Amino acid sequence: MLTSLSGLWFAGALIFASGGRPESPTNLDFYVGPVLGSSRVVGMGGASVGLAEGAEGQAGNPAAISTRYAWANGLVFDYDWALTTMQDFRRDGLELDLSGRSTRGFELHDGAYQLKWGPWGLGLRVESQMYRYALTRARNGGLEPVRFRQQVFGLGLARQLFRGGLHVGMNLNLARAGIYDCDLGVSSCAWHEEVDMVTIRGAGGQMGLLLSPVGSNYRVGLSYRSRILAFQLGGERARFLQDKLPDALIIPGQFSLGGTWFWGQRAFNLPRGASSSAETKGGSADRRYVLISSEVLVTQGTPDGFGTLAFLEGEAQRAGERLVVSPRLGMEGEVLNNRLVFRVGSYFEPSRFRDARHGIGRWHGTAGADLRIRLLWDWKLSAHADLASAYRNVGFGLGLWH
C-alpha cells in the first residue's frame, strides 16, 4: 500500500475540478490497514495524531514539525531526527489488506529530519517500502515473483501560534511507485535485474493541526489527507494483467482526530521560549510519566474500486465500497528514570472487502520500547512488534534520546 503517499493532493484537485474521474471499473483501491511507521507510532497502536511530537510524528500530523520537546523549548534553534526500519518475520501467509491473499513479506525504511527556529519548523522525510508477492500467473502454472516498491520524498513546514498553544503544518510530497517483475523464465532476480512493469508518479500534500493549550496536560490533533487519483504513466505491460492495465489507482482520503492526556511531574505544554527546570538533558529531575493517546481514523470509500492484489492475479474483487473506521488506543510511560520507555497499544483494522475471511476486520496488539545508550551522545534504540491474525511484524529504530 502507498500508506505514506499522503495523497497527491494538488494533482487530485485538478483532476476532480476538470471532471476527470474515470468511469472504468478498473479503479484500484490502494489501501493497507496495518500501521506502518516509527517504533513509537506502531508501539502505541498508531494513535499519534493527538501527540504530534518530534521527527517520528511528522507522517501522522505535519503539525509535529513545529512542536518542541520540553528540554529544548527555550532554545532559539533546535533539530531532531529519527531512523526506522521494519521487516516482517512471517514469510508466508502475511495478509496486508485482508483480501484473503498473502504477500511473501515487506520492508519499510523511514528517515526524518527536522530543523526548528523560533516558532517555525522545517521537516524532511524519506520513506521506502517494498512488498513481495508470488502471483499464480506464470506461463508454466507456477508462482511468479513480483515486487511492489514505493519511495516518498516529503518536505514539510509548520508554525506555532498563540505562544505554542496551536500548531499548524503541512507536508508536500513527491512519490513514485512501481510493480517490478523478473524476466520470463527467471524465478528470482536482484533489484537491478527487475523489469519495470507499472509505474505511477505524483505529488501532493497533507494538512495538520495540533491544539496544545499552554500549561495544560492534554493535546488534541487532527489531520486530513484528500483522496488521490493517480494514473499509470510508464512501465511495460504486465503479462498477468490480462487485457489492460488499470485506468486509475485511487488512494482513499483519510481524516484522523485524536487526543493525548499526560500525567507526570514535568511539564507537557510549555509556552514558546520558556525553559523548564523539570526537564534537563542530563536527566537529573524525575522524568517518569504516563500518557494515554487515542485516535479515530476514517478512510473514505473508493467508487468502482477493486482490490489491487486480486487485479494483479486477473480476478475482480470489489473493494472500498464504503468508508471504514479504525479506532486506536496507546499508552506510554517512562518506567526507568532517564533510561527506559515502554509502550503498548491496540487498534482495529477494518476490511475493505465484502468477502474477507476476517469478517469486518481484525484487532491488533502492539508493544514497543526505547532504551537510552550513551556513546558520545545520548542515543535512543527503539523496538516494536505488531501482532494480529495472519499478520506479524517487528521493527527497530535509531534516534536521539530526549
Backbone torsions as a table, in degrees:
resi	resn	phi	psi	omega
1	MET	NA	150.1	173.0
2	LEU	-86.6	61.7	-175.5
3	THR	-58.7	-41.3	-175.7
4	SER	-98.0	17.7	179.4
5	LEU	-74.4	-2.4	170.4
6	SER	47.8	6.2	171.3
7	GLY	101.0	26.6	170.7
8	LEU	25.8	52.8	-166.8
9	TRP	-64.0	-54.0	-175.7
10	PHE	-68.4	-42.8	178.6
11	ALA	-62.1	-42.6	179.0
12	GLY	-63.0	-39.6	-179.8
13	ALA	-62.4	-40.3	179.2
14	LEU	-66.0	-39.9	-179.2
15	ILE	-65.3	-46.0	-179.7
16	PHE	-63.5	-40.6	-177.8
17	ALA	-64.1	-30.7	-177.8
18	SER	-92.3	5.2	179.6
19	GLY	73.0	29.9	-174.8
20	GLY	-88.2	15.6	180.0
21	ARG	-67.2	125.0	-173.7
22	PRO	-72.5	147.6	177.2
23	GLU	-95.3	-7.9	-176.6
24	SER	-67.5	145.6	176.9
25	PRO	-80.2	15.4	179.8
26	THR	-109.9	44.5	172.1
27	ASN	-87.9	116.8	-177.1
28	LEU	-84.7	128.4	176.3
29	ASP	-86.8	102.8	-174.0
30	PHE	-95.9	93.2	-173.8
31	TYR	-146.6	135.3	171.3
32	VAL	-131.3	130.2	-172.8
33	GLY	-79.6	-33.7	-177.3
34	PRO	-60.1	147.0	178.4
35	VAL	-74.3	125.1	175.8
36	LEU	-121.5	129.2	-178.9
37	GLY	167.1	-154.2	-176.9
38	SER	-70.8	167.2	179.1
39	SER	-61.2	-36.8	179.8
40	ARG	-68.0	-44.0	-178.3
41	VAL	-64.8	-48.5	-179.0
42	VAL	-67.8	-42.9	-178.5
43	GLY	-60.2	-28.8	178.5
44	MET	-96.4	20.3	175.5
45	GLY	69.5	24.0	178.2
46	GLY	79.3	3.5	-179.1
47	ALA	-83.4	81.6	-171.7
48	SER	-124.2	-15.7	-172.8
49	VAL	-65.2	-30.1	179.8
50	GLY	-90.0	-2.1	175.4
51	LEU	-99.4	-51.5	170.8
52	ALA	45.6	65.9	-174.0
53	GLU	-131.8	127.0	172.1
54	GLY	72.0	-173.9	-177.6
55	ALA	-63.5	-29.7	-179.6
56	GLU	-69.1	-24.6	-175.6
57	GLY	-91.5	-1.8	-173.3
58	GLN	-65.0	-39.2	-177.1
59	ALA	-65.5	-37.9	-178.4
60	GLY	-79.7	-30.9	-179.0
61	ASN	-153.1	110.4	-179.1
62	PRO	-59.7	-18.4	177.6
63	ALA	-63.1	-18.0	179.2
64	ALA	-62.9	-18.9	-176.8
65	ILE	-64.6	-30.6	-177.3
66	SER	-101.0	-2.7	178.2
67	THR	-74.7	154.1	-179.9
68	ARG	-122.5	142.4	165.6
69	TYR	-67.6	150.9	-173.7
70	ALA	-61.0	-37.4	-177.3
71	TRP	-67.6	-24.9	-178.7
72	ALA	-102.8	6.6	-174.1
73	ASN	-64.0	-30.3	-178.8
74	GLY	-85.6	-3.0	-179.4
75	LEU	-82.1	144.1	174.6
76	VAL	-72.5	-41.1	-178.4
77	PHE	-121.6	139.2	179.5
78	ASP	-151.6	163.5	176.9
79	TYR	-146.7	162.1	177.3
80	ASP	-153.8	149.5	177.1
81	TRP	-151.6	160.9	-179.8
82	ALA	-156.5	144.6	175.1
83	LEU	-123.6	138.0	-179.9
84	THR	-138.1	137.8	171.0
85	THR	-130.1	137.3	-176.8
86	MET	-133.5	136.6	179.2
87	GLN	-149.8	134.1	178.4
88	ASP	-74.8	153.5	176.7
89	PHE	-113.9	12.9	174.9
90	ARG	-115.4	104.6	-169.2
91	ARG	-79.4	-25.9	-178.4
92	ASP	-122.3	144.4	177.1
93	GLY	79.0	18.8	179.4
94	LEU	-86.4	117.4	-179.9
95	GLU	-103.4	118.9	-179.7
96	LEU	-98.0	-14.1	-175.5
97	ASP	-132.8	7.0	178.6
98	LEU	61.7	26.7	-179.9
99	SER	-87.5	-6.6	-173.4
100	GLY	88.2	-1.7	178.1
101	ARG	-110.6	141.6	-174.1
102	SER	-109.5	157.1	172.8
103	THR	-99.9	170.2	174.9
104	ARG	-101.5	16.8	177.2
105	GLY	127.3	166.9	177.0
106	PHE	-150.6	161.4	177.0
107	GLU	-136.5	146.5	176.5
108	LEU	-135.5	131.7	174.7
109	HIS	-129.6	126.6	-172.6
110	ASP	-138.5	133.6	176.2
111	GLY	-136.2	139.7	-180.0
112	ALA	-138.9	144.4	179.1
113	TYR	-139.7	133.6	-177.5
114	GLN	-128.3	138.8	171.5
115	LEU	-115.4	134.3	-177.7
116	LYS	-130.2	131.1	175.4
117	TRP	-141.3	126.0	-176.2
118	GLY	55.0	-132.4	-179.6
119	PRO	-83.2	-4.4	-173.8
120	TRP	-98.0	156.7	174.2
121	GLY	-146.1	140.5	177.8
122	LEU	-123.1	130.8	-177.0
123	GLY	-127.3	138.8	174.1
124	LEU	-117.5	140.9	-178.9
125	ARG	-146.3	134.5	177.3
126	VAL	-128.0	130.5	-179.1
127	GLU	-135.1	141.3	176.0
128	SER	-133.2	128.6	176.9
129	GLN	-125.1	143.6	177.4
130	MET	-140.0	131.5	179.2
131	TYR	-122.1	138.0	179.6
132	ARG	-108.9	133.0	177.2
133	TYR	-127.0	155.8	172.4
134	ALA	-125.8	96.4	-174.4
135	LEU	-87.7	146.1	-176.9
136	THR	-93.9	53.2	-178.4
137	ARG	-126.2	18.1	178.6
138	ALA	-69.3	155.1	-177.3
139	ARG	-64.4	-30.9	179.7
140	ASN	-87.5	7.4	179.1
141	GLY	84.2	-0.6	-179.4
142	GLY	-88.7	-161.9	-178.1
143	LEU	-90.8	136.7	-179.9
144	GLU	-104.6	118.4	-179.9
145	PRO	-73.4	126.1	-179.1
146	VAL	-134.7	142.8	177.5
147	ARG	-126.3	139.1	171.4
148	PHE	-110.2	129.9	-177.1
149	ARG	-134.4	139.2	176.4
150	GLN	-140.7	144.0	176.7
151	GLN	-127.3	143.3	179.6
152	VAL	-133.1	130.5	170.4
153	PHE	-114.4	121.8	-175.3
154	GLY	-122.0	142.5	175.4
155	LEU	-125.4	124.7	-176.7
156	GLY	-125.3	152.2	178.5
157	LEU	-137.1	137.4	180.0
158	ALA	-146.0	160.0	-179.6
159	ARG	-143.9	143.0	172.4
160	GLN	-84.7	144.2	174.3
161	LEU	-129.9	158.7	177.0
162	PHE	54.0	48.3	176.1
163	ARG	59.8	29.0	-180.0
164	GLY	97.7	3.3	179.4
165	GLY	-77.9	-14.5	179.4
166	LEU	-145.1	136.3	177.5
167	HIS	-123.5	134.2	179.1
168	VAL	-126.4	130.2	-177.8
169	GLY	-147.4	164.3	175.8
170	MET	-148.5	151.2	175.3
171	ASN	-115.1	136.1	168.5
172	LEU	-112.4	135.4	-172.2
173	ASN	-131.0	144.1	167.3
174	LEU	-112.4	129.0	-172.9
175	ALA	-134.9	149.6	175.7
176	ARG	-140.6	132.9	178.8
177	ALA	-134.4	148.1	-179.4
178	GLY	-155.4	155.5	172.3
179	ILE	-108.2	127.7	-174.6
180	TYR	-123.1	147.4	-177.5
181	ASP	-138.8	156.4	170.6
182	CYS	-78.3	161.5	-179.9
183	ASP	-67.3	164.4	-179.2
184	LEU	-56.1	134.5	176.8
185	GLY	82.0	0.4	-179.0
186	VAL	-109.0	124.4	-176.6
187	SER	-83.7	-22.5	178.6
188	SER	-153.9	153.8	-178.8
189	CYS	-158.2	158.1	176.5
190	ALA	-76.8	165.4	-175.2
191	TRP	-60.1	-34.6	-177.5
192	HIS	-78.7	-5.6	177.8
193	GLU	-102.6	1.8	-176.7
194	GLU	-74.0	153.7	175.1
195	VAL	-97.7	126.6	179.0
196	ASP	-78.7	107.1	-172.0
197	MET	-96.3	-46.0	179.5
198	VAL	-136.7	129.9	-179.6
199	THR	-129.7	133.3	178.4
200	ILE	-128.4	132.7	179.6
201	ARG	-127.3	153.5	178.1
202	GLY	-172.5	173.0	177.1
203	ALA	-141.5	148.8	-178.3
204	GLY	-171.0	-162.2	-174.5
205	GLY	-156.5	176.2	-178.0
206	GLN	-150.1	139.8	179.2
207	MET	-112.2	146.5	179.7
208	GLY	-147.2	149.0	176.8
209	LEU	-130.4	147.8	174.0
210	LEU	-138.6	119.4	175.0
211	LEU	-95.6	118.1	-177.9
212	SER	-136.2	76.6	-176.4
213	PRO	-53.4	130.0	-177.2
214	VAL	-58.6	130.7	178.3
215	GLY	86.1	-6.9	-178.4
216	SER	-89.9	171.3	179.0
217	ASN	-114.8	28.8	178.5
218	TYR	-142.6	161.2	174.6
219	ARG	-140.4	151.7	175.4
220	VAL	-131.4	128.3	-178.3
221	GLY	-130.1	154.9	173.6
222	LEU	-145.6	153.0	179.9
223	SER	-146.1	143.8	178.3
224	TYR	-133.4	129.3	174.1
225	ARG	-123.1	119.3	-175.4
226	SER	-72.8	160.1	176.6
227	ARG	-64.0	144.9	-177.0
228	ILE	-118.1	138.5	173.6
229	LEU	-115.4	116.3	-179.2
230	ALA	-124.3	145.2	-177.8
231	PHE	-115.1	152.2	177.3
232	GLN	-68.7	125.2	-174.6
233	LEU	-113.9	-14.7	-176.9
234	GLY	-167.4	-177.3	179.9
235	GLY	98.5	158.5	-179.8
236	GLU	-81.3	153.1	179.1
237	ARG	-66.8	124.8	-178.6
238	ALA	-74.1	135.2	-176.1
239	ARG	-72.4	-17.1	-179.9
240	PHE	-96.3	5.7	-179.0
241	LEU	-93.2	13.3	178.6
242	GLN	57.8	-121.4	-168.8
243	ASP	-79.7	-32.9	-173.1
244	LYS	-158.0	160.7	173.6
245	LEU	-80.6	162.2	179.0
246	PRO	-64.1	145.5	177.9
247	ASP	-73.2	-32.1	-177.9
248	ALA	-155.1	152.5	172.9
249	LEU	-117.7	126.9	-177.4
250	ILE	-112.0	120.9	171.7
251	ILE	-94.8	110.3	-172.1
252	PRO	-64.1	144.8	177.6
253	GLY	-67.7	152.9	-178.4
254	GLN	-136.5	140.7	173.4
255	PHE	-126.6	130.8	-179.8
256	SER	-128.3	141.0	178.9
257	LEU	-137.6	132.1	-178.1
258	GLY	-159.2	169.6	179.6
259	GLY	-141.2	157.8	178.7
260	THR	-132.2	136.6	177.8
261	TRP	-121.2	136.0	-170.6
262	PHE	-123.0	136.5	174.3
263	TRP	-129.9	124.7	179.1
264	GLY	171.2	170.9	-177.6
265	GLN	-80.8	-18.3	179.6
266	ARG	-92.7	161.4	-176.6
267	ALA	-74.1	150.7	179.3
268	PHE	-107.2	-50.2	-179.7
269	ASN	-118.9	96.6	179.7
270	LEU	-92.1	150.7	172.0
271	PRO	-67.7	147.9	-178.2
272	ARG	-57.9	131.6	177.7
273	GLY	90.0	-12.8	-179.1
274	ALA	-83.8	140.1	175.9
275	SER	-95.0	160.7	-179.2
276	SER	-125.1	122.6	178.4
277	SER	-71.1	-15.9	179.0
278	ALA	-84.6	-6.2	-180.0
279	GLU	-123.6	117.0	176.4
280	THR	-134.4	150.3	-179.8
281	LYS	-62.1	-36.0	-179.2
282	GLY	-74.0	-12.1	176.7
283	GLY	74.3	28.8	-179.0
284	SER	-69.9	-25.3	178.8
285	ALA	-86.3	165.2	177.6
286	ASP	-73.5	110.3	-175.7
287	ARG	-90.9	-8.5	-171.9
288	ARG	-60.3	139.3	-177.3
289	TYR	-157.6	169.7	171.6
290	VAL	-139.0	135.1	173.2
291	LEU	-134.1	147.5	177.0
292	ILE	-121.6	131.7	-178.4
293	SER	-126.9	135.7	178.1
294	SER	-128.9	155.3	-177.5
295	GLU	-156.6	148.0	170.9
296	VAL	-122.7	122.2	-179.7
297	LEU	-110.4	120.8	180.0
298	VAL	-109.3	125.4	-179.8
299	THR	-113.5	128.6	-177.5
300	GLN	-67.9	160.1	173.4
301	GLY	-78.7	168.2	179.7
302	THR	-119.3	116.9	179.1
303	PRO	-65.0	133.4	179.9
304	ASP	53.5	40.6	-175.2
305	GLY	-86.5	145.9	176.3
306	PHE	-132.3	151.1	179.4
307	GLY	-65.9	138.0	-175.8
308	THR	-67.6	-50.3	-176.1
309	LEU	-65.9	-39.2	177.0
310	ALA	-61.7	-39.8	179.3
311	PHE	-63.8	-39.3	177.7
312	LEU	-63.2	-27.9	178.0
313	GLU	-87.8	4.2	177.6
314	GLY	81.7	20.0	-179.6
315	GLU	-118.5	158.2	178.7
316	ALA	-107.6	114.9	178.4
317	GLN	-128.5	111.3	-177.9
318	ARG	-59.6	140.2	-178.6
319	ALA	-148.1	149.6	174.0
320	GLY	67.6	34.6	-177.8
321	GLU	-73.8	-16.2	-179.2
322	ARG	-147.2	163.2	175.1
323	LEU	-71.6	153.3	-179.5
324	VAL	-128.9	155.3	-176.0
325	VAL	-123.8	135.2	179.2
326	SER	-123.4	102.9	173.6
327	PRO	-78.4	144.0	-175.6
328	ARG	-139.5	144.4	-178.9
329	LEU	-146.8	135.2	179.2
330	GLY	-144.5	153.9	177.4
331	MET	-133.9	140.9	-178.7
332	GLU	-136.6	142.6	177.6
333	GLY	-151.7	145.3	174.6
334	GLU	-91.2	98.5	-171.4
335	VAL	-83.1	-28.8	173.9
336	LEU	-117.5	121.8	-173.2
337	ASN	-55.7	119.5	177.0
338	ASN	58.3	29.6	-179.0
339	ARG	-140.1	-47.3	-171.6
340	LEU	-139.6	129.0	173.6
341	VAL	-115.2	133.8	-179.7
342	PHE	-123.8	145.9	-179.3
343	ARG	-145.0	150.5	175.7
344	VAL	-138.0	159.5	-179.9
345	GLY	-166.0	174.9	176.8
346	SER	-156.3	148.8	176.2
347	TYR	-152.5	156.5	178.2
348	PHE	-101.3	128.1	177.6
349	GLU	-101.5	106.8	-178.2
350	PRO	-76.5	151.6	178.2
351	SER	-87.7	144.1	175.4
352	ARG	-97.4	3.2	-173.5
353	PHE	-119.0	140.9	178.9
354	ARG	-76.8	-21.7	-175.9
355	ASP	-110.8	24.3	-178.0
356	ALA	-69.5	141.1	-178.2
357	ARG	-73.1	-14.1	177.7
358	HIS	-90.8	8.7	-180.0
359	GLY	71.6	-130.6	-177.4
360	ILE	-79.2	-11.0	178.9
361	GLY	155.3	-166.1	-179.4
362	ARG	-144.7	152.1	177.3
363	TRP	-93.9	143.2	177.1
364	HIS	-113.5	145.8	169.2
365	GLY	-115.3	132.9	-175.8
366	THR	-128.4	158.7	175.9
367	ALA	-156.5	158.1	179.3
368	GLY	-167.5	170.3	-179.1
369	ALA	-155.7	152.9	172.2
370	ASP	-121.6	135.3	179.4
371	LEU	-124.9	129.1	178.2
372	ARG	-85.0	130.1	175.9
373	ILE	-129.0	131.9	-177.4
374	ARG	-97.3	109.3	172.6
375	LEU	-138.4	91.5	-173.5
376	LEU	68.9	-52.6	174.5
377	TRP	-118.2	173.8	174.4
378	ASP	-87.3	105.1	-179.6
379	TRP	-93.0	149.7	176.6
380	LYS	-115.0	112.9	173.9
381	LEU	-95.6	126.9	-174.6
382	SER	-120.7	152.6	174.6
383	ALA	-148.8	152.3	178.2
384	HIS	-153.1	163.7	175.7
385	ALA	-143.2	147.4	179.2
386	ASP	-134.4	118.8	-174.5
387	LEU	-123.3	135.8	175.4
388	ALA	-159.9	174.1	177.2
389	SER	-61.5	125.8	180.0
390	ALA	60.6	25.0	179.5
391	TYR	-150.7	130.8	174.8
392	ARG	-145.1	140.6	167.0
393	ASN	-154.3	156.0	177.1
394	VAL	-136.7	144.8	-177.1
395	GLY	-141.8	160.4	179.2
396	PHE	-134.5	150.5	-178.3
397	GLY	-142.2	160.9	178.2
398	LEU	-136.0	134.5	179.0
399	GLY	-161.6	-168.3	177.6
400	LEU	-98.0	136.5	179.1
401	TRP	-79.6	131.3	175.9
402	HIS	-119.8	NA	NA
